[in-house]
Amino acid sequence: MKIGIILETKEFEKAWNAFRFGVTALKNNHEVKLFLMGEAVETEELTHDKYNVKEQFALFLENKGEILACGTCLKSRKLDDTTSCPISTMKDCLDMVIWADKVVTF
């Protein structure tokens, strides 16, 4: 199955769960794309004693998940794209939704 995930928060536990869900889906042979929108574009470096988002982010990529980041959201925070999550557009988000068999949001 093709699964699209839209993450709109940088709240530790919710972001951690979104990436854990993605990693679980990838480990169960599903294709997964994750679109970071709003404050979620800041999740790559989030660490917390209990909810280590940065670790799950890395596991998601190691398991061949694809991450897209809203360019407008990055620019509004004066952030640049990275190789792990290149600048994307709403068209890319739409394309992911059309591509996916199921889409979940966190």
C-alpha positions in Angstrom: 0.0 0.0 0.0 1.1 3.6 -0.6 0.7 5.7 2.5 0.9 9.5 2.7 1.5 11.2 6.0 0.9 14.9 6.6 2.6 16.3 9.7 1.6 19.8 10.8 3.1 20.1 14.3 6.4 20.1 16.0 4.9 18.9 19.3 7.2 16.2 20.5 4.9 13.3 21.1 2.7 13.8 18.0 5.7 14.3 15.7 7.4 11.2 17.3 4.3 9.1 16.7 4.0 10.3 13.1 7.5 9.1 12.3 7.1 5.9 14.3 3.9 5.1 12.3 5.9 5.8 9.1 8.8 3.6 10.2 6.4 0.8 11.1 4.6 1.0 7.7 8.0 1.0 5.9 9.1 -2.1 7.9 5.9 -3.8 6.8 6.7 -3.3 3.1 4.5 -0.2 2.4 5.7 2.8 0.5 5.5 6.0 2.6 5.8 9.7 1.8 5.7 12.3 4.6 4.9 15.9 4.0 6.0 18.5 6.6 3.7 21.5 6.8 3.6 24.5 9.1 5.8 24.2 12.2 6.5 20.6 11.3 9.3 21.7 9.0 11.3 22.2 12.2 11.1 18.5 13.3 14.4 17.3 11.9 16.4 18.3 15.0 13.8 17.7 17.7 15.0 15.8 20.7 13.3 15.0 24.0 14.2 12.6 26.7 11.1 10.6 26.1 10.1 11.5 22.5 13.3 11.5 20.3 11.9 12.8 17.0 15.3 13.2 15.5 16.0 9.5 16.0 12.7 8.5 14.4 13.3 11.0 11.5 16.6 9.2 10.8 15.0 5.7 11.0 12.3 6.9 8.6 15.0 7.9 6.0 17.1 4.7 6.7 14.0 2.6 5.8 13.6 4.4 2.5 10.8 6.8 3.5 10.5 10.0 1.5 10.2 13.4 3.2 8.9 16.5 1.6 8.9 20.0 3.3 6.7 22.9 2.4 8.9 25.6 0.9 6.6 28.5 2.0 6.7 27.1 5.6 10.5 26.8 5.5 10.9 30.3 4.0 8.6 31.9 6.6 10.9 30.5 9.3 14.1 31.5 7.4 15.1 27.8 7.1 16.8 26.2 4.1 16.0 22.9 2.5 18.2 19.9 3.3 19.0 16.8 1.5 16.7 14.8 3.8 13.7 17.0 3.1 13.9 19.2 0.0 11.8 22.2 -0.6 8.4 21.2 -1.9 5.2 22.9 -2.9 1.4 22.5 -2.4 1.4 20.8 -5.8 3.9 18.2 -4.4 1.5 17.7 -1.4 -1.4 17.3 -3.8 0.6 14.8 -5.9 1.4 12.8 -2.7 -2.3 12.7 -1.8 -3.2 11.5 -5.3 -0.4 8.9 -5.2 -1.4 7.5 -1.8 -3.9 4.8 -1.2 -4.4 6.2 2.3 -3.4 9.6 3.9 -3.2 10.2 7.6 -2.5 13.5 9.3 -0.8 14.2 12.7 
